């Protein structure tokens, strides 16, 4: 059994001959770009939520259900993603995820009623869920395991950059476009990036492992596997869960205008970009367990104070909370990649992430 505090596995298959991070910049850049659009397409509804609520005459509960519906589709897809990648390999799976989620998001922008919008977001979640197991499998197979912390730090800049830019993109596009047109623009961008990835990506490609009983049983008996499910649920709650409802919380509970709430949230995300890179280096330097323990402790305390604080102190907490929450995922994915082999790595992710997102997102 592998301890999650290991900085790298022993198998040589994960260690390419040229083990410098610079030699792997192109695959890392492509995967990070795909992850950015993959994440943006799932969270950009959040800064648009007050506008959607007003335009479609929805209640807060109806609007909030969008996240649960999208998360449910994501849960189903990521759980079954191994069946797809085992047939068409990881590269085609990633390209298909970007193109299909873009088409579904474009269709969501054309929806005229609550039901069709829910269906569109469910399909968006299902399409987007195909990326992560294949993306992490290709990333860790292309980069030496001693650099996994740094590589994960770069890869995890994608959701952090998405958290930062999504409100800016929304506020900028809303000056000229309707919220429906914003969804169409983002969907079309995802389609173009998926096509570009398929044509120009030159990293390692190999088939995934289907989540069959024979591949899952050796993993399910590992205590570290169940521990990572718990930790990922907490990490998702502190990151995506807080972000998704924070604009609505600030506008309804603290009387902020939508533009004020989105500006505050955007400003709070600026420092998360270097923080993600720093935590990747610290993970390689000090190990996984100490890093994860400290990050979860600080995230929990700061999240608690979002509900308790007010006025100036609330703004300070909103700035501090994302600095801690974004530090979870680089060491967490490095720890998760230590469970199982290269071929079964996508299966581990397929079972861990959907449960975490369903419970925490």
C-alpha positions as CSV (number, residue, x, y, z in Angstrom):
1,X,0.0,0.0,0.0
2,X,1.3,3.4,-0.9
3,X,1.4,6.1,1.7
4,X,-0.1,9.4,0.5
5,X,2.9,11.3,2.0
6,X,5.2,9.8,-0.6
7,X,6.5,12.5,-2.9
8,X,6.8,10.1,-5.8
9,X,6.1,6.5,-6.8
10,X,8.8,4.0,-7.4
11,X,7.8,2.7,-10.8
12,X,10.0,4.0,-13.5
13,X,7.2,4.2,-16.0
14,X,6.2,7.5,-14.6
15,X,9.7,9.0,-15.1
16,X,10.5,10.1,-18.7
17,X,14.2,10.3,-19.7
18,X,14.1,14.1,-19.9
19,X,12.7,14.9,-16.5
20,X,13.0,18.7,-16.5
21,X,9.7,20.6,-16.1
22,X,10.8,23.0,-19.0
23,X,10.9,20.1,-21.5
24,X,7.2,19.4,-20.8
25,X,5.9,22.9,-21.2
26,X,3.8,22.3,-24.3
27,X,1.8,19.3,-22.9
28,X,1.4,21.2,-19.6
29,X,0.3,24.3,-21.4
30,X,-2.3,22.5,-23.5
31,X,-3.7,20.5,-20.6
32,X,-3.8,23.6,-18.4
33,X,-5.7,25.6,-21.1
34,X,-8.2,22.8,-21.6
35,X,-8.7,22.6,-17.8
36,X,-9.3,26.4,-17.7
37,X,-12.1,26.3,-20.2
38,X,-13.5,23.1,-18.6
39,X,-13.7,24.8,-15.2
40,X,-14.9,28.2,-16.6
41,X,-17.8,26.6,-18.4
42,X,-19.0,25.1,-15.1
43,X,-18.7,28.1,-12.9
44,X,-19.4,31.1,-15.1
45,X,-23.1,30.7,-14.3
46,X,-22.3,31.9,-10.8
47,X,-21.5,35.6,-11.5
48,X,-24.4,35.6,-14.0
49,X,-26.8,34.2,-11.5
50,X,-28.4,37.5,-10.3
51,X,-29.0,38.5,-13.9
52,X,-30.5,35.1,-14.9
53,X,-32.7,35.1,-11.8
54,X,-34.1,38.5,-12.7
55,X,-34.5,37.9,-16.4
56,X,-36.2,34.5,-16.0
57,X,-38.2,35.4,-12.9
58,X,-36.7,32.5,-10.9
59,X,-36.5,32.0,-7.2
60,X,-33.1,31.7,-5.4
61,X,-33.8,28.0,-4.9
62,X,-34.5,27.4,-8.6
63,X,-31.4,29.3,-9.6
64,X,-29.3,27.5,-7.0
65,X,-30.5,24.2,-8.4
66,X,-28.4,24.8,-11.5
67,X,-25.2,23.9,-9.6
68,X,-26.7,20.6,-8.2
69,X,-27.9,19.6,-11.7
70,X,-24.5,20.4,-13.3
71,X,-22.7,18.6,-10.4
72,X,-24.9,15.5,-10.9
73,X,-24.0,15.3,-14.6
74,X,-20.4,15.8,-13.7
75,X,-20.7,13.0,-11.1
76,X,-22.1,10.5,-13.6
77,X,-19.7,11.3,-16.3
78,X,-16.5,11.3,-14.3
79,X,-17.5,8.0,-12.7
80,X,-17.9,6.4,-16.1
81,X,-15.2,8.3,-18.0
82,X,-12.9,5.2,-18.0
83,X,-15.3,3.4,-20.3
84,X,-14.8,6.2,-22.8
85,X,-11.0,6.6,-22.5
86,X,-10.4,2.9,-22.6
87,X,-12.0,2.8,-26.1
88,X,-10.8,6.1,-27.7
89,X,-7.7,6.8,-25.5
90,X,-7.1,9.8,-23.4
91,X,-6.4,12.4,-26.1
92,X,-9.7,11.9,-28.0
93,X,-11.5,11.8,-24.6
94,X,-10.1,15.3,-23.7
95,X,-10.9,16.8,-27.1
96,X,-14.4,15.3,-27.1
97,X,-15.0,16.7,-23.6
98,X,-14.1,20.2,-24.6
99,X,-16.1,20.1,-27.9
100,X,-19.2,18.5,-26.4
101,X,-19.3,20.7,-23.3
102,X,-19.0,23.8,-25.6
103,X,-21.9,22.6,-27.8
104,X,-24.0,21.9,-24.7
105,X,-23.2,25.3,-23.2
106,X,-24.0,27.0,-26.4
107,X,-27.4,25.2,-26.5
108,X,-28.0,26.3,-22.8
109,X,-27.6,29.9,-23.9
110,X,-30.4,29.4,-26.4
111,X,-32.7,27.9,-23.8
112,X,-35.9,29.8,-23.2
113,X,-37.3,28.0,-20.1
114,X,-36.1,26.5,-16.8
115,X,-36.5,22.9,-17.9
116,X,-34.4,23.2,-21.1
117,X,-31.7,25.2,-19.2
118,X,-31.5,22.5,-16.6
119,X,-31.2,19.8,-19.3
120,X,-28.4,21.9,-21.0
121,X,-26.5,22.3,-17.7
122,X,-26.8,18.6,-17.0
123,X,-25.3,17.8,-20.4
124,X,-22.6,20.4,-19.7
125,X,-21.7,18.6,-16.5
126,X,-21.6,15.2,-18.2
127,X,-19.4,16.5,-21.0
128,X,-17.0,18.3,-18.7
129,X,-16.6,15.4,-16.4
130,X,-14.7,13.4,-19.0
131,X,-11.7,15.6,-18.8
132,X,-10.2,15.3,-15.3
133,X,-9.3,11.5,-15.1
134,X,-7.7,11.6,-18.6
135,X,-6.1,15.0,-18.0
136,X,-4.4,14.0,-14.8
137,X,-3.4,10.6,-16.2
138,X,-1.7,12.2,-19.2
139,X,-0.1,14.9,-17.1
140,X,1.5,12.5,-14.6
141,X,2.6,10.1,-17.3
142,X,4.4,12.9,-19.1
143,X,6.3,14.5,-16.2
144,X,8.8,13.0,-13.8
145,X,7.2,12.2,-10.4
146,X,9.7,14.4,-8.5
147,X,8.1,17.4,-10.3
148,X,4.5,16.4,-9.8
149,X,4.0,19.1,-7.1
150,X,5.2,21.8,-9.4
151,X,3.3,20.5,-12.4
152,X,0.1,20.2,-10.4
153,X,0.7,23.7,-9.2
154,X,0.7,25.0,-12.8
155,X,-2.2,22.8,-13.8
156,X,-4.2,24.1,-10.8
157,X,-3.6,27.6,-12.0
158,X,-6.5,26.9,-14.4
159,X,-9.3,26.8,-11.9
160,X,-7.7,29.7,-9.9
161,X,-7.4,31.8,-13.1
162,X,-11.0,30.8,-13.9
163,X,-12.2,32.0,-10.5
164,X,-10.4,35.2,-11.2
165,X,-11.4,35.9,-14.7
166,X,-15.0,34.5,-14.8
167,X,-16.5,37.6,-13.1
168,X,-14.4,39.9,-15.2
169,X,-15.4,38.1,-18.4
170,X,-19.1,38.3,-17.4
171,X,-19.0,42.0,-16.4
172,X,-17.1,42.9,-19.6
173,X,-19.3,41.0,-22.0
174,X,-22.5,42.1,-20.3
175,X,-21.7,45.6,-21.3
176,X,-22.5,44.6,-24.9
177,X,-24.2,41.2,-24.8
178,X,-27.0,39.5,-22.9
179,X,-26.3,36.7,-20.5
180,X,-27.4,34.2,-23.1
181,X,-24.8,35.5,-25.6
182,X,-22.1,35.2,-22.9
183,X,-22.9,31.5,-22.6
184,X,-22.7,31.2,-26.4
185,X,-19.4,32.9,-26.6
186,X,-17.8,30.7,-23.9
187,X,-19.3,27.6,-25.5
188,X,-17.9,28.5,-28.9
189,X,-14.4,29.1,-27.4
190,X,-14.5,25.7,-25.8
191,X,-15.3,24.1,-29.1
192,X,-12.4,25.8,-30.8
193,X,-9.9,24.9,-28.1
194,X,-11.0,21.3,-28.2
195,X,-10.4,21.1,-32.0
196,X,-7.0,22.8,-31.5
197,X,-6.0,20.3,-28.8
198,X,-6.9,17.4,-31.0
199,X,-4.9,18.7,-33.9
200,X,-1.8,20.0,-32.2
201,X,-1.3,18.2,-28.8
202,X,1.9,16.0,-29.0
203,X,2.0,14.6,-25.5
204,X,1.9,10.9,-24.5
205,X,-1.4,9.2,-25.4
206,X,-2.6,5.8,-24.1
207,X,-5.9,4.1,-23.3
208,X,-7.5,4.5,-19.9
209,X,-8.7,1.7,-17.6
210,X,-12.4,1.0,-17.6
211,X,-13.9,1.1,-14.1
212,X,-14.5,-2.6,-13.9
213,X,-14.7,-4.6,-10.7
214,X,-11.3,-6.2,-11.3
215,X,-9.6,-2.8,-11.5
216,X,-11.6,-1.2,-8.6
217,X,-11.3,-3.9,-6.0
218,X,-7.6,-3.5,-5.3
219,X,-8.1,0.2,-4.9
220,X,-11.2,0.1,-2.7
221,X,-9.5,-1.9,0.0
222,X,-6.9,0.9,0.5
223,X,-7.6,3.2,3.5
224,X,-5.8,6.0,1.7
225,X,-8.4,5.9,-1.0
226,X,-11.3,6.5,1.4
227,X,-9.2,9.2,3.2
228,X,-8.7,11.0,-0.1
229,X,-12.5,11.0,-0.8
230,X,-13.1,12.7,2.6
231,X,-10.3,15.2,2.0
232,X,-11.4,16.1,-1.5
233,X,-15.0,16.6,-0.3
234,X,-13.7,19.1,2.2
235,X,-11.5,20.8,-0.4
236,X,-14.3,21.1,-2.9
237,X,-16.6,22.6,-0.3
238,X,-14.0,25.2,0.7
239,X,-13.3,26.1,-2.9
240,X,-16.0,25.6,-5.5
241,X,-18.9,25.3,-3.0
242,X,-18.1,28.7,-1.4
243,X,-17.4,30.4,-4.7
244,X,-20.7,29.2,-6.4
245,X,-23.0,30.8,-3.9
246,X,-20.9,33.7,-2.6
247,X,-22.2,36.3,-5.2
248,X,-25.8,35.5,-4.2
249,X,-24.9,35.5,-0.5
250,X,-23.3,38.9,-0.7
251,X,-26.2,40.4,-2.7
252,X,-29.0,38.9,-0.7
253,X,-27.5,38.9,2.9
254,X,-25.3,42.0,2.7
255,X,-27.1,44.1,0.2
256,X,-24.3,44.4,-2.3
257,X,-24.9,45.1,-6.0
258,X,-24.1,42.3,-8.4
259,X,-21.2,44.3,-9.9
260,X,-19.8,45.1,-6.4
261,X,-19.9,41.4,-5.3
262,X,-18.3,40.2,-8.5
263,X,-15.6,42.9,-8.3
264,X,-14.8,41.9,-4.7
265,X,-14.6,38.2,-5.5
266,X,-12.4,38.9,-8.5
267,X,-10.0,41.0,-6.5
268,X,-9.8,38.3,-3.8
269,X,-8.6,35.8,-6.5
270,X,-5.6,37.8,-7.8
271,X,-3.1,36.4,-5.3
272,X,-4.3,32.8,-5.8
273,X,-2.2,32.4,-8.9
274,X,1.2,32.7,-7.3
275,X,-0.1,30.9,-4.3
276,X,-0.9,27.8,-6.4
277,X,2.7,27.7,-7.7
278,X,4.1,28.3,-4.3
279,X,2.1,25.4,-2.7
280,X,3.4,23.1,-5.5
281,X,7.0,23.9,-4.5
282,X,6.2,23.5,-0.8
283,X,4.6,20.1,-1.4
284,X,7.7,18.8,-3.1
285,X,9.8,20.3,-0.3
286,X,7.9,19.3,2.9
287,X,5.7,16.4,1.9
288,X,2.0,15.8,1.3
289,X,0.6,15.2,4.8
290,X,1.9,18.3,6.5
291,X,0.9,20.5,3.6
292,X,-2.7,19.1,3.3
293,X,-3.3,19.3,7.1
294,X,-2.3,22.9,7.3
295,X,-4.2,23.9,4.2
296,X,-7.5,22.3,5.4
297,X,-7.2,23.8,8.8
298,X,-6.7,27.4,7.5
299,X,-9.5,26.9,4.9
300,X,-12.0,25.7,7.5
301,X,-11.3,28.6,9.8
302,X,-11.6,31.2,7.1
303,X,-14.8,29.7,5.6
304,X,-16.4,29.7,9.1
305,X,-15.7,33.4,9.4
306,X,-17.4,34.2,6.1
307,X,-20.7,33.4,7.7
308,X,-19.9,35.2,11.0
309,X,-18.1,38.3,9.8
310,X,-19.5,41.6,8.6
311,X,-18.5,44.9,7.0
312,X,-14.7,45.4,6.7
313,X,-13.8,42.2,8.5
314,X,-16.0,40.3,5.9
315,X,-14.0,41.8,3.1
316,X,-10.7,40.7,4.7
317,X,-12.0,37.2,5.2
318,X,-13.2,37.0,1.6
319,X,-9.6,37.9,0.5
320,X,-8.0,35.3,2.8
321,X,-10.3,32.4,2.2
322,X,-9.4,31.6,-1.4
323,X,-5.7,32.0,-0.7
324,X,-6.0,28.9,1.6
325,X,-8.6,26.9,-0.4
326,X,-6.7,27.0,-3.7
327,X,-3.7,25.4,-1.9
328,X,-5.6,22.2,-1.4
329,X,-5.6,20.7,-4.9
330,X,-1.9,20.6,-6.0
331,X,-0.9,18.4,-3.0
332,X,-4.2,16.5,-3.1
333,X,-3.9,15.5,-6.7
334,X,-0.3,14.5,-6.2
335,X,-1.4,12.3,-3.3
336,X,-4.2,10.8,-5.3
337,X,-1.8,10.0,-8.1
338,X,0.2,7.9,-5.7
339,X,-2.7,5.5,-5.4
340,X,-2.6,2.7,-8.0
341,X,-0.5,2.5,-11.2
342,X,-0.3,4.6,-14.3
343,X,-2.9,2.5,-16.0
344,X,-5.4,2.6,-13.1
345,X,-4.8,6.2,-12.2
346,X,-7.9,7.4,-14.1
347,X,-10.0,4.9,-12.2
348,X,-8.9,6.3,-8.8
349,X,-9.8,9.8,-10.0
350,X,-13.1,8.6,-11.5
351,X,-14.3,7.3,-8.2
352,X,-12.8,10.0,-5.9
353,X,-13.7,13.3,-7.7
354,X,-17.4,12.7,-8.4
355,X,-18.2,11.8,-4.8
356,X,-16.2,14.9,-3.6
357,X,-18.0,17.2,-6.1
358,X,-21.4,15.8,-5.3
359,X,-20.8,16.2,-1.5
360,X,-18.8,19.4,-1.6
361,X,-19.8,21.3,-4.7
